[in-house]
Amino acid sequence: MKRATVLFFTLSVLILFSSHKYVPAPTAKPYNVLFIFVDDLRPDLGCYGNRIIKSPHIDALAAQSVLFKQQFVTVPTCGASRASILTGLRPRSVNDLSNEAFELKPKSQNIPESFIALLRQQGYYTVGIGKISHSPDGYVYKYLEPKSSQMELERSWDEMLFNAGKWKTGWNAFFGYADGNNRNELKGEVKPYEHAPVSDSNYPDGLTAEMAVSKLKELSTKEKPFFLGVGLFKPHLPFTAPQKYWDLYQEADISLTPSPDIPVDVNPVSLQESGEFNGYKKGEERASLAKPVSDAYARKLRHAYYAAVSYSDAQIGKILDELKRSGKDKNTIVVLWGDHGWHLGDDRVWGKHTLSEWALHSPLIIKVPGLPQAINNNVVSAVDVYPTLMELCGIKKPAHIDGTSLVPALKNPLASSAGGIAYSYFKKGISLRTDRYRLTKYFRAAMPAIELYDHQTDPYENKNIAAQQPELVKQLMVLLEKGNTGLYNKPVN
């Protein structure tokens, strides 16, 4: 009898540990949420396979989280991308492609303006620091105007905070340099990079990290569950960082793009002329589709971007260290997300604003206490984050939102889930990403208006093969049509 009992116990243990399914540790209280938004962060991180870049704190977070290898944003511009993830909605009108998407969106008292507002309705204490929506400090005003009193997300926040320091306003800080100057007031007569011999707090993200650490100390004493959103500016232009982060790299070690030219059989109107980048008028070279910048300058710019990423990574480390010190890490979901990718000379572009993999692919890392660490290779969309957080927090998701909860992937991250898709919208186009293909349809006269890339053989999207694969285009177009929300007021053929 004893032998049978031991055998049953042994088999039970083997079955338990051979299963890929995990159940989170029970929690007496609702989860807190720490959500870190990083501007213009492409998946150039150690945890995503970049062997040169120094991102130890994000890498350490990823080692305790589920890293989504194939997450794609809905719109490749800051304000619209953030509006999409915060509302859980794909664009329904061309206004939803604008950086002013929240300002232009009709106000409704019947639905929450964001998932943060819904958390607040359900008893969460909500705090935002820095750039969460489009505005760098959460208030609506133009670049050269004084800060207004109009909040961008007025129903989402118990507190919306930002320390503008010597730059005085959020927008000046967003485009700020170490001496207190900024691109706006200098009318673009600045370089697109800087590496001053200063401390972290001499650039805005250092002040944001200090404020986040202080606020975490305060929140850790509260009984209510909290949502803390922290929005870091870097690596958005200008690529600024203290000298010590620049010194982490040898320029000769930094590789150039595997996509130095306009893709084969692609109309240049699908791309863009690096207007934002060229707005930094003291840059050594101007970028254009007609002529790429020199290899030497491309390396310098990549060096500057990498330094800005490492600077941002260090600020993230300070915030995560405080979360752990407080003990709240044991009951806090941590999300790190880049609002879109960025061309670093890829396809001759320096910037975002395309429907290319370079502009649409960004990091998504989710840590849930009690759930396993893994790399998930399934295609997911930014709109999936809203229903995911609601399920984790035990809140019913609104019926109107798009997206699918990623909780099954968090509980069983190694399970294959073929068929994942992501839709993206911009430049009068809709782009469909599957696990193997990207199909993009443009509603325009310029040809070709359809682009198809096979990521199994062409992971950098260097050749449009739509003309050679008409049957495959036809099959994938059925899927693409399902993502046509009518925002261009034309049917997908």
KAKA-V997402 format. One record per run of one state. SS is the DSSP state (a for helix, b for strand, c for the rest). FROM is the first residue (numbers start at 0). TO is the last residue. If there is no record, write none. Layout:
SS,FROM,TO / SS,FROM,TO
//
This chain:
c,0,0 / a,1,17 / c,18,30 / b,31,37 / c,38,44 / a,45,47 / c,48,54 / a,55,61 / c,62,64 / b,65,71 / c,72,76 / a,77,86 / c,87,92 / a,93,96 / c,97,99 / a,100,103 / c,104,113 / a,114,120 / c,121,123 / b,124,129 / c,130,137 / b,138,138 / c,139,149 / b,150,150 / c,151,157 / b,158,160 / c,161,163 / a,164,166 / c,167,168 / a,169,173 / c,174,174 / b,175,175 / c,176,180 / b,181,181 / c,182,191 / b,192,193 / c,194,198 / a,199,201 / c,202,202 / a,203,218 / c,219,224 / b,225,231 / c,232,237 / b,238,239 / c,240,241 / a,242,245 / c,246,249 / a,250,252 / c,253,262 / b,263,263 / c,264,266 / a,267,269 / c,270,273 / a,274,277 / c,278,293 / a,294,325 / c,326,326 / a,327,330 / b,331,337 / c,338,341 / b,342,343 / c,344,344 / a,345,347 / c,348,348 / b,349,350 / c,351,355 / a,356,359 / b,360,360 / c,361,362 / b,363,366 / c,367,372 / b,373,380 / c,381,382 / a,383,391 / c,392,405 / a,406,410 / c,411,420 / b,421,425 / c,426,427 / b,428,432 / c,433,435 / b,436,441 / c,442,448 / b,449,453 / c,454,461 / b,462,462 / c,463,464 / a,465,467 / c,468,468 / a,469,481 / c,482,492
//
